[in-house]
Amino acid sequence: MLLRLFLIVPIIMCLVWTWYLNKHNYTAKQGLTGFAYIFAFNGILIGFFSLMIYITSE
């Protein structure tokens, strides 16, 4: 279940960011930094939860 969230959350965030860019007449190239922030944030989140799973497993 957690793996499913790791895949769904970045997709939803990218879709929302794409919607925002289209609504305000920006191109995807102009919003590239936002996509980088989304992937970096989700990478850190996945790393944190993976570390917590590893630490708490017995």
PyMOL Python script that loads the backbone (N, CA, C, O; Angstrom):
from pymol import cmd

cmd.read_pdbstr("""\
ATOM      1  N   MET A   1       0.824  -1.193   0.000  1.00  0.00           N
ATOM      2  CA  MET A   1       0.000   0.000   0.000  1.00  0.00           C
ATOM      3  C   MET A   1       0.869   1.257   0.000  1.00  0.00           C
ATOM      4  O   MET A   1       0.574   2.222  -0.706  1.00  0.00           O
ATOM      5  N   LEU A   2       1.932   1.242   0.789  1.00  0.00           N
ATOM      6  CA  LEU A   2       2.803   2.408   0.850  1.00  0.00           C
ATOM      7  C   LEU A   2       3.502   2.648  -0.489  1.00  0.00           C
ATOM      8  O   LEU A   2       3.719   3.790  -0.895  1.00  0.00           O
ATOM      9  N   LEU A   3       3.847   1.558  -1.162  1.00  0.00           N
ATOM     10  CA  LEU A   3       4.478   1.687  -2.474  1.00  0.00           C
ATOM     11  C   LEU A   3       3.531   2.361  -3.465  1.00  0.00           C
ATOM     12  O   LEU A   3       3.965   3.149  -4.305  1.00  0.00           O
ATOM     13  N   ARG A   4       2.260   2.056  -3.367  1.00  0.00           N
ATOM     14  CA  ARG A   4       1.265   2.680  -4.239  1.00  0.00           C
ATOM     15  C   ARG A   4       1.234   4.190  -4.008  1.00  0.00           C
ATOM     16  O   ARG A   4       1.134   4.961  -4.962  1.00  0.00           O
ATOM     17  N   LEU A   5       1.321   4.612  -2.747  1.00  0.00           N
ATOM     18  CA  LEU A   5       1.348   6.044  -2.448  1.00  0.00           C
ATOM     19  C   LEU A   5       2.601   6.703  -2.999  1.00  0.00           C
ATOM     20  O   LEU A   5       2.559   7.843  -3.464  1.00  0.00           O
ATOM     21  N   PHE A   6       3.719   5.984  -2.947  1.00  0.00           N
ATOM     22  CA  PHE A   6       4.967   6.529  -3.481  1.00  0.00           C
ATOM     23  C   PHE A   6       4.846   6.822  -4.973  1.00  0.00           C
ATOM     24  O   PHE A   6       5.534   7.706  -5.483  1.00  0.00           O
ATOM     25  N   LEU A   7       3.989   6.101  -5.673  1.00  0.00           N
ATOM     26  CA  LEU A   7       3.814   6.320  -7.105  1.00  0.00           C
ATOM     27  C   LEU A   7       2.688   7.303  -7.409  1.00  0.00           C
ATOM     28  O   LEU A   7       2.776   8.066  -8.371  1.00  0.00           O
ATOM     29  N   ILE A   8       1.643   7.291  -6.606  1.00  0.00           N
ATOM     30  CA  ILE A   8       0.469   8.119  -6.893  1.00  0.00           C
ATOM     31  C   ILE A   8       0.694   9.584  -6.526  1.00  0.00           C
ATOM     32  O   ILE A   8       0.285  10.472  -7.274  1.00  0.00           O
ATOM     33  N   VAL A   9       1.330   9.850  -5.399  1.00  0.00           N
ATOM     34  CA  VAL A   9       1.494  11.232  -4.936  1.00  0.00           C
ATOM     35  C   VAL A   9       2.285  12.087  -5.935  1.00  0.00           C
ATOM     36  O   VAL A   9       1.838  13.189  -6.255  1.00  0.00           O
ATOM     37  N   PRO A  10       3.440  11.632  -6.440  1.00  0.00           N
ATOM     38  CA  PRO A  10       4.143  12.482  -7.421  1.00  0.00           C
ATOM     39  C   PRO A  10       3.341  12.691  -8.703  1.00  0.00           C
ATOM     40  O   PRO A  10       3.397  13.766  -9.300  1.00  0.00           O
ATOM     41  N   ILE A  11       2.604  11.682  -9.124  1.00  0.00           N
ATOM     42  CA  ILE A  11       1.793  11.829 -10.339  1.00  0.00           C
ATOM     43  C   ILE A  11       0.712  12.877 -10.126  1.00  0.00           C
ATOM     44  O   ILE A  11       0.488  13.724 -10.990  1.00  0.00           O
ATOM     45  N   ILE A  12       0.039  12.824  -8.979  1.00  0.00           N
ATOM     46  CA  ILE A  12      -1.011  13.801  -8.692  1.00  0.00           C
ATOM     47  C   ILE A  12      -0.422  15.201  -8.590  1.00  0.00           C
ATOM     48  O   ILE A  12      -0.998  16.160  -9.105  1.00  0.00           O
ATOM     49  N   MET A  13       0.724  15.320  -7.928  1.00  0.00           N
ATOM     50  CA  MET A  13       1.350  16.636  -7.795  1.00  0.00           C
ATOM     51  C   MET A  13       1.767  17.193  -9.156  1.00  0.00           C
ATOM     52  O   MET A  13       1.628  18.391  -9.402  1.00  0.00           O
ATOM     53  N   CYS A  14       2.271  16.345 -10.029  1.00  0.00           N
ATOM     54  CA  CYS A  14       2.660  16.799 -11.377  1.00  0.00           C
ATOM     55  C   CYS A  14       1.432  17.201 -12.193  1.00  0.00           C
ATOM     56  O   CYS A  14       1.472  18.174 -12.945  1.00  0.00           O
ATOM     57  N   LEU A  15       0.355  16.457 -12.043  1.00  0.00           N
ATOM     58  CA  LEU A  15      -0.876  16.819 -12.756  1.00  0.00           C
ATOM     59  C   LEU A  15      -1.414  18.161 -12.278  1.00  0.00           C
ATOM     60  O   LEU A  15      -1.843  18.983 -13.087  1.00  0.00           O
ATOM     61  N   VAL A  16      -1.393  18.385 -10.977  1.00  0.00           N
ATOM     62  CA  VAL A  16      -1.849  19.672 -10.436  1.00  0.00           C
ATOM     63  C   VAL A  16      -0.939  20.799 -10.911  1.00  0.00           C
ATOM     64  O   VAL A  16      -1.428  21.875 -11.255  1.00  0.00           O
ATOM     65  N   TRP A  17       0.369  20.576 -10.938  1.00  0.00           N
ATOM     66  CA  TRP A  17       1.305  21.589 -11.404  1.00  0.00           C
ATOM     67  C   TRP A  17       1.093  21.883 -12.889  1.00  0.00           C
ATOM     68  O   TRP A  17       1.145  23.039 -13.309  1.00  0.00           O
ATOM     69  N   THR A  18       0.853  20.838 -13.682  1.00  0.00           N
ATOM     70  CA  THR A  18       0.583  21.029 -15.111  1.00  0.00           C
ATOM     71  C   THR A  18      -0.696  21.824 -15.309  1.00  0.00           C
ATOM     72  O   THR A  18      -0.758  22.707 -16.165  1.00  0.00           O
ATOM     73  N   TRP A  19      -1.719  21.510 -14.517  1.00  0.00           N
ATOM     74  CA  TRP A  19      -2.976  22.251 -14.598  1.00  0.00           C
ATOM     75  C   TRP A  19      -2.748  23.726 -14.275  1.00  0.00           C
ATOM     76  O   TRP A  19      -3.260  24.605 -14.967  1.00  0.00           O
ATOM     77  N   TYR A  20      -1.974  23.992 -13.216  1.00  0.00           N
ATOM     78  CA  TYR A  20      -1.674  25.364 -12.822  1.00  0.00           C
ATOM     79  C   TYR A  20      -0.948  26.110 -13.949  1.00  0.00           C
ATOM     80  O   TYR A  20      -1.282  27.252 -14.264  1.00  0.00           O
ATOM     81  N   LEU A  21       0.046  25.449 -14.548  1.00  0.00           N
ATOM     82  CA  LEU A  21       0.800  26.085 -15.635  1.00  0.00           C
ATOM     83  C   LEU A  21      -0.110  26.403 -16.813  1.00  0.00           C
ATOM     84  O   LEU A  21      -0.030  27.492 -17.382  1.00  0.00           O
ATOM     85  N   ASN A  22      -0.974  25.462 -17.184  1.00  0.00           N
ATOM     86  CA  ASN A  22      -1.877  25.696 -18.306  1.00  0.00           C
ATOM     87  C   ASN A  22      -2.880  26.807 -18.002  1.00  0.00           C
ATOM     88  O   ASN A  22      -3.200  27.610 -18.879  1.00  0.00           O
ATOM     89  N   LYS A  23      -3.371  26.858 -16.781  1.00  0.00           N
ATOM     90  CA  LYS A  23      -4.360  27.870 -16.393  1.00  0.00           C
ATOM     91  C   LYS A  23      -3.772  29.272 -16.459  1.00  0.00           C
ATOM     92  O   LYS A  23      -4.480  30.224 -16.787  1.00  0.00           O
ATOM     93  N   HIS A  24      -2.491  29.411 -16.151  1.00  0.00           N
ATOM     94  CA  HIS A  24      -1.846  30.723 -16.143  1.00  0.00           C
ATOM     95  C   HIS A  24      -1.000  30.966 -17.389  1.00  0.00           C
ATOM     96  O   HIS A  24      -0.165  31.870 -17.415  1.00  0.00           O
ATOM     97  N   ASN A  25      -1.220  30.160 -18.412  1.00  0.00           N
ATOM     98  CA  ASN A  25      -0.574  30.322 -19.724  1.00  0.00           C
ATOM     99  C   ASN A  25       0.952  30.284 -19.659  1.00  0.00           C
ATOM    100  O   ASN A  25       1.629  31.079 -20.310  1.00  0.00           O
ATOM    101  N   TYR A  26       1.478  29.362 -18.875  1.00  0.00           N
ATOM    102  CA  TYR A  26       2.915  29.098 -18.850  1.00  0.00           C
ATOM    103  C   TYR A  26       3.188  27.831 -19.630  1.00  0.00           C
ATOM    104  O   TYR A  26       2.314  26.976 -19.774  1.00  0.00           O
ATOM    105  N   THR A  27       4.392  27.717 -20.127  1.00  0.00           N
ATOM    106  CA  THR A  27       4.773  26.488 -20.818  1.00  0.00           C
ATOM    107  C   THR A  27       5.382  25.517 -19.805  1.00  0.00           C
ATOM    108  O   THR A  27       5.747  25.904 -18.695  1.00  0.00           O
ATOM    109  N   ALA A  28       5.484  24.253 -20.210  1.00  0.00           N
ATOM    110  CA  ALA A  28       6.101  23.248 -19.343  1.00  0.00           C
ATOM    111  C   ALA A  28       7.573  23.576 -19.117  1.00  0.00           C
ATOM    112  O   ALA A  28       8.118  23.286 -18.051  1.00  0.00           O
ATOM    113  N   LYS A  29       8.217  24.176 -20.110  1.00  0.00           N
ATOM    114  CA  LYS A  29       9.625  24.556 -19.958  1.00  0.00           C
ATOM    115  C   LYS A  29       9.776  25.628 -18.890  1.00  0.00           C
ATOM    116  O   LYS A  29      10.745  25.612 -18.131  1.00  0.00           O
ATOM    117  N   GLN A  30       8.837  26.553 -18.822  1.00  0.00           N
ATOM    118  CA  GLN A  30       8.890  27.591 -17.798  1.00  0.00           C
ATOM    119  C   GLN A  30       8.630  27.011 -16.405  1.00  0.00           C
ATOM    120  O   GLN A  30       9.109  27.554 -15.409  1.00  0.00           O
ATOM    121  N   GLY A  31       7.881  25.919 -16.330  1.00  0.00           N
ATOM    122  CA  GLY A  31       7.570  25.304 -15.050  1.00  0.00           C
ATOM    123  C   GLY A  31       8.489  24.161 -14.683  1.00  0.00           C
ATOM    124  O   GLY A  31       8.197  23.401 -13.759  1.00  0.00           O
ATOM    125  N   LEU A  32       9.586  24.029 -15.386  1.00  0.00           N
ATOM    126  CA  LEU A  32      10.510  22.914 -15.154  1.00  0.00           C
ATOM    127  C   LEU A  32      11.072  22.907 -13.729  1.00  0.00           C
ATOM    128  O   LEU A  32      11.283  21.842 -13.149  1.00  0.00           O
ATOM    129  N   THR A  33      11.308  24.065 -13.181  1.00  0.00           N
ATOM    130  CA  THR A  33      11.813  24.142 -11.806  1.00  0.00           C
ATOM    131  C   THR A  33      10.794  23.566 -10.830  1.00  0.00           C
ATOM    132  O   THR A  33      11.164  22.892  -9.869  1.00  0.00           O
ATOM    133  N   GLY A  34       9.524  23.827 -11.072  1.00  0.00           N
ATOM    134  CA  GLY A  34       8.477  23.275 -10.214  1.00  0.00           C
ATOM    135  C   GLY A  34       8.460  21.764 -10.254  1.00  0.00           C
ATOM    136  O   GLY A  34       8.287  21.117  -9.221  1.00  0.00           O
ATOM    137  N   PHE A  35       8.637  21.192 -11.437  1.00  0.00           N
ATOM    138  CA  PHE A  35       8.694  19.735 -11.543  1.00  0.00           C
ATOM    139  C   PHE A  35       9.908  19.188 -10.797  1.00  0.00           C
ATOM    140  O   PHE A  35       9.829  18.135 -10.163  1.00  0.00           O
ATOM    141  N   ALA A  36      11.021  19.898 -10.872  1.00  0.00           N
ATOM    142  CA  ALA A  36      12.224  19.468 -10.147  1.00  0.00           C
ATOM    143  C   ALA A  36      11.976  19.489  -8.643  1.00  0.00           C
ATOM    144  O   ALA A  36      12.393  18.576  -7.931  1.00  0.00           O
ATOM    145  N   TYR A  37      11.295  20.535  -8.156  1.00  0.00           N
ATOM    146  CA  TYR A  37      10.966  20.613  -6.737  1.00  0.00           C
ATOM    147  C   TYR A  37      10.035  19.474  -6.324  1.00  0.00           C
ATOM    148  O   TYR A  37      10.193  18.899  -5.247  1.00  0.00           O
ATOM    149  N   ILE A  38       9.074  19.153  -7.171  1.00  0.00           N
ATOM    150  CA  ILE A  38       8.144  18.062  -6.874  1.00  0.00           C
ATOM    151  C   ILE A  38       8.902  16.747  -6.749  1.00  0.00           C
ATOM    152  O   ILE A  38       8.696  15.999  -5.793  1.00  0.00           O
ATOM    153  N   PHE A  39       9.778  16.462  -7.711  1.00  0.00           N
ATOM    154  CA  PHE A  39      10.519  15.200  -7.670  1.00  0.00           C
ATOM    155  C   PHE A  39      11.513  15.164  -6.514  1.00  0.00           C
ATOM    156  O   PHE A  39      11.720  14.111  -5.911  1.00  0.00           O
ATOM    157  N   ALA A  40      12.128  16.296  -6.199  1.00  0.00           N
ATOM    158  CA  ALA A  40      13.050  16.341  -5.064  1.00  0.00           C
ATOM    159  C   ALA A  40      12.304  16.124  -3.751  1.00  0.00           C
ATOM    160  O   ALA A  40      12.754  15.359  -2.898  1.00  0.00           O
ATOM    161  N   PHE A  41      11.177  16.789  -3.589  1.00  0.00           N
ATOM    162  CA  PHE A  41      10.383  16.637  -2.373  1.00  0.00           C
ATOM    163  C   PHE A  41       9.929  15.199  -2.203  1.00  0.00           C
ATOM    164  O   PHE A  41      10.030  14.637  -1.113  1.00  0.00           O
ATOM    165  N   ASN A  42       9.433  14.606  -3.268  1.00  0.00           N
ATOM    166  CA  ASN A  42       8.961  13.229  -3.185  1.00  0.00           C
ATOM    167  C   ASN A  42      10.112  12.247  -2.984  1.00  0.00           C
ATOM    168  O   ASN A  42       9.942  11.226  -2.317  1.00  0.00           O
ATOM    169  N   GLY A  43      11.272  12.540  -3.550  1.00  0.00           N
ATOM    170  CA  GLY A  43      12.440  11.694  -3.312  1.00  0.00           C
ATOM    171  C   GLY A  43      12.856  11.712  -1.851  1.00  0.00           C
ATOM    172  O   GLY A  43      13.178  10.673  -1.275  1.00  0.00           O
ATOM    173  N   ILE A  44      12.848  12.896  -1.258  1.00  0.00           N
ATOM    174  CA  ILE A  44      13.172  13.007   0.167  1.00  0.00           C
ATOM    175  C   ILE A  44      12.130  12.283   1.009  1.00  0.00           C
ATOM    176  O   ILE A  44      12.475  11.591   1.967  1.00  0.00           O
ATOM    177  N   LEU A  45      10.874  12.437   0.662  1.00  0.00           N
ATOM    178  CA  LEU A  45       9.788  11.778   1.384  1.00  0.00           C
ATOM    179  C   LEU A  45       9.906  10.259   1.295  1.00  0.00           C
ATOM    180  O   LEU A  45       9.753   9.568   2.302  1.00  0.00           O
ATOM    181  N   ILE A  46      10.173   9.744   0.121  1.00  0.00           N
ATOM    182  CA  ILE A  46      10.334   8.308  -0.065  1.00  0.00           C
ATOM    183  C   ILE A  46      11.553   7.811   0.707  1.00  0.00           C
ATOM    184  O   ILE A  46      11.507   6.758   1.344  1.00  0.00           O
ATOM    185  N   GLY A  47      12.638   8.572   0.648  1.00  0.00           N
ATOM    186  CA  GLY A  47      13.833   8.193   1.398  1.00  0.00           C
ATOM    187  C   GLY A  47      13.578   8.149   2.891  1.00  0.00           C
ATOM    188  O   GLY A  47      14.022   7.221   3.566  1.00  0.00           O
ATOM    189  N   PHE A  48      12.872   9.133   3.415  1.00  0.00           N
ATOM    190  CA  PHE A  48      12.565   9.180   4.835  1.00  0.00           C
ATOM    191  C   PHE A  48      11.723   7.981   5.257  1.00  0.00           C
ATOM    192  O   PHE A  48      12.039   7.303   6.235  1.00  0.00           O
ATOM    193  N   PHE A  49      10.656   7.725   4.518  1.00  0.00           N
ATOM    194  CA  PHE A  49       9.788   6.608   4.896  1.00  0.00           C
ATOM    195  C   PHE A  49      10.483   5.260   4.718  1.00  0.00           C
ATOM    196  O   PHE A  49      10.256   4.336   5.500  1.00  0.00           O
ATOM    197  N   SER A  50      11.313   5.146   3.712  1.00  0.00           N
ATOM    198  CA  SER A  50      12.080   3.909   3.538  1.00  0.00           C
ATOM    199  C   SER A  50      13.035   3.698   4.706  1.00  0.00           C
ATOM    200  O   SER A  50      13.182   2.581   5.202  1.00  0.00           O
ATOM    201  N   LEU A  51      13.680   4.769   5.141  1.00  0.00           N
ATOM    202  CA  LEU A  51      14.564   4.693   6.289  1.00  0.00           C
ATOM    203  C   LEU A  51      13.796   4.313   7.554  1.00  0.00           C
ATOM    204  O   LEU A  51      14.276   3.506   8.350  1.00  0.00           O
ATOM    205  N   MET A  52      12.622   4.880   7.742  1.00  0.00           N
ATOM    206  CA  MET A  52      11.814   4.549   8.917  1.00  0.00           C
ATOM    207  C   MET A  52      11.358   3.093   8.887  1.00  0.00           C
ATOM    208  O   MET A  52      11.325   2.434   9.926  1.00  0.00           O
ATOM    209  N   ILE A  53      11.010   2.594   7.724  1.00  0.00           N
ATOM    210  CA  ILE A  53      10.624   1.186   7.618  1.00  0.00           C
ATOM    211  C   ILE A  53      11.818   0.294   7.961  1.00  0.00           C
ATOM    212  O   ILE A  53      11.679  -0.704   8.669  1.00  0.00           O
ATOM    213  N   TYR A  54      12.989   0.667   7.450  1.00  0.00           N
ATOM    214  CA  TYR A  54      14.202  -0.126   7.719  1.00  0.00           C
ATOM    215  C   TYR A  54      14.567  -0.097   9.208  1.00  0.00           C
ATOM    216  O   TYR A  54      14.922  -1.123   9.788  1.00  0.00           O
ATOM    217  N   ILE A  55      14.475   1.079   9.814  1.00  0.00           N
ATOM    218  CA  ILE A  55      14.850   1.225  11.221  1.00  0.00           C
ATOM    219  C   ILE A  55      13.891   0.478  12.136  1.00  0.00           C
ATOM    220  O   ILE A  55      14.322  -0.153  13.101  1.00  0.00           O
ATOM    221  N   THR A  56      12.599   0.541  11.845  1.00  0.00           N
ATOM    222  CA  THR A  56      11.604  -0.046  12.750  1.00  0.00           C
ATOM    223  C   THR A  56      11.334  -1.522  12.483  1.00  0.00           C
ATOM    224  O   THR A  56      10.631  -2.163  13.264  1.00  0.00           O
ATOM    225  N   SER A  57      11.871  -2.077  11.401  1.00  0.00           N
ATOM    226  CA  SER A  57      11.636  -3.499  11.143  1.00  0.00           C
ATOM    227  C   SER A  57      12.506  -4.327  12.080  1.00  0.00           C
ATOM    228  O   SER A  57      13.637  -3.956  12.391  1.00  0.00           O
ATOM    229  N   GLU A  58      11.970  -5.427  12.511  1.00  0.00           N
ATOM    230  CA  GLU A  58      12.720  -6.279  13.440  1.00  0.00           C
ATOM    231  C   GLU A  58      13.040  -7.608  12.817  1.00  0.00           C
ATOM    232  O   GLU A  58      13.667  -8.454  13.454  1.00  0.00           O
TER     233      GLU A  58
END
""", "prot")
cmd.dss("prot")
cmd.show_as("cartoon", "prot")
cmd.util.cbc("prot")
cmd.orient("prot")
